[in-house]
Amino acid sequence: MAPGRCPVVAQPGVVQCTELQNMAAHKGIADDLLSKLAEDIETGEQMEALGRTLGFRVADINRYTETNRIEGRVTCKGTRDMLFDWRQTVVPCDQHLKLKQALIDAELVTLADTYLKGTPSIQDIYSEKISESLTVLRCREKLENKYRNQLCKVQIKPWDRSDYVEFKDLHTVVTVVKKDAHGKDTKKKEILKGSVAGIFSTKVNGRLPARILVSAPAGRGKTTAVAKMAYDWVNREKGSALELLPLLFVLKFSNTNQLTSIGEAIKSQLLSDVHDLTPEGLESFIRKNQGICHIILDGLDEYAGISSSNRSLGSNIVSVIRWEEFPECRVLVTTRPHLENFFDQAELSRVYTKLWIEGFSQESSREYIDKFFALTLSPGSGRGLKVYLDDQPLINELVETPLFCLMICHLWSEGLLNIDTTTQTELLDSVNVFLVHHANARQKSIMKITPKQLRTIVSQLGEVALTGLLDDAKKLVFTSHDFRKIPAILDKACELGIVFKTTIATTWLPRSHMTTSTTIEFYHKLAQEHSAGKYLADQTNNFQLRLKISKLDIVLRKIKENIGDYENLIRFAAGTDNNIFVRIMEVLLTNSFLNESERYRILLNCSSETRGTEGNVSSLVQRCVTAQSIFLKSPTVYTVVGMQNLPKQLKRQSNYRRDEWTMVMPQIIFDATCSHHLRLLSQFPPICS
């Protein structure tokens, strides 16, 4: 059978679609059918009821109603326009089923039977069999139970993986932005109405796309967004694009290997207790019923822990991603930004609608803080935290990331966040101390983790973390083999919560000789970069004299061509030791791969993590500026704070507002508007280094 058609699966006792109906389902509803249906909707009340069940807003329905009354005559033009407009928003395979259900819900059953007699209703769909023991209804119930008890719970304490709250009690809206076909931000930022709830409702040229890519850095809310979509589906959220969807399969790439098929992934992760269900039978059902199934694939960057360059083409999961398999089944993929280019290949750039999760807005992060402290019955503490965040831009930057917003709330609520903490290096140091505090509290023995032991743990973890970052694939997911030299350190780090292990059964994974598979990750990519930065600083200080060349110099040579990809790493190294910062600046001066603008931006960003940068920094700043005029595009909070941290003798006057930053210095004038770019005006002759 040709791909893309949507007949009901051939199973004993199941109603089959005719070839004519298959063709109709593939092409969608014909103009003639909609026109005749519009003529038979006799009253304004019937038209309005149908408009509501089709999902139109009251204002839209009123507009169609007015169109029906042209020049004093009552026509069906508005009703016809409404039906035609609705058809543009629904994939062809879904149109017959959804229109029939809307007519039934609007109590227009006779019209549903007249015009869509051969179309199965939602009730008919739910009675169909996927396997002999599994109907669509029973499958939905199993999926709902799985999502309700696992996916839709929020981990309230990252260091205690058994402590959860209900999703509805703590979820806060993140900002989702639509990108253009090339994955760039649209010139006019298009924030999705309804945030995550609007992802599956997003239209391209009036149509719902078959493929959606959701991209964001670690911790910005991709997996939480997936949980929100599952939550809406489980609860049949009114107005959601998932409200009437019979089946939603949510899969994690981290629980697959490079040979796992889509059927094996669904079977092993979601339906392992259905003994007569086979992966092949499940794939056959989806292939023949693409209109009633959506698939969410979470974490492409974690796919079997391998890079896109050697990703196996043996699994049909890749065929699903590439729109070769299940072309009319709507599929959503989440990933971290470094794999976005995978979707720029050939037709994929046209097939995929690309969305970007920005994380919490200022308003959303404050709402989250209020919810958190309402749960702890201490709303006053929340007000104090918000005042602190308003005064500390670098820490405030982190609360855009939901995970760090949660951790900062915990630090503050337990009095473990010092109001003098101003840099992200210091904050992550505090998080590690906080994790030790809780680990020691759980320990029944007198053997507690000391500050010296913590430094050793972080530094030795940092060696593995740095190796991963320097890997061609920028490795974020590790195996026990990566920690083979430090197994005891790994156990302690897991106990603390700096890293965590995920172990899955491999019963259904093809050609696997092991019964389980374990992956290891830092709780966030910033934690990996922080550990790597601490290790880098530690090794540089310990071995610089003996080796003549420091570990820092070796790493800076290795990354000199793409140092911009490692800014967090060198920021955290600079934040650990001012001497490291000075050395980074000296190396930047000789990096021929950087233009003046990039050089100065990196200098300022590193400066944001340092304290007391007097000393050699004055001369370094002047040596870095070799042009009369420099533009720093897209200044960040690090750039602005880095300016503020420059030595006092270089500054004559400074003023700061949330939306604009101006600094006047004896030799340099800075003028930054954060919504556009930063302009540097040099008032002295260029100085060559």
ABEGO torsion letter per residue (X at the ends): XBBGBBBBBBBBGBBBBBAAAAAAAAAEBBAAAAAAAAAABABAAAAAAAAAAAGBBAAAAAAAAAAABBGGBBBAAAAAAAAAAAAAABBAAAAAAAAAAAAAAAGBAAAAAAAAAABBBAAAAAABBABAABBAAAAAAAAAAAAAAAAABBBABAABAABBBBAAAABBBBBBBBBBAAGBBBABBBBBBGEAAAAAABBBGGBBBABBBBBBBBGAGAAAAAAAAAAAAAAGBBGBAAAABABBBBBBAAABBAABBAAAAAAAAAAAABAABBAAAAAAAAAAAAAABBBBBBGAAABGGBBAAABBAABAAAAAAAGABGAABBBBBBBBAAAAAAAABEAAAAABBBBBBAEBBAAAAAAAAAAAAAAAGBAAAAAAAAAAAAABAAAAAAAABAAAAAAAAAAAAAGABBAABABAAAAAAAAAAAAAAAAAAABABABBBBAAAAAAAAAAAAAAAAAAAABAAGBABBBAAAAAABAAAAAAAAAAGABBBBBBBAAABBGBABABBBBBBBABAAAAAAAAAAAAAAAAAAAAAAAGBBAAAAAAAAAAAAAAAAAAAAAAAAAABAAAAAAAAAAAAABAABBAAAAAAAAAAAAAABBGBBEAAAAAAAAABABABBBBBGBBAAAAAAAAABBAAABABBBBBAABBBBBBAABBBBBBAABBBBBBBABBBBBX
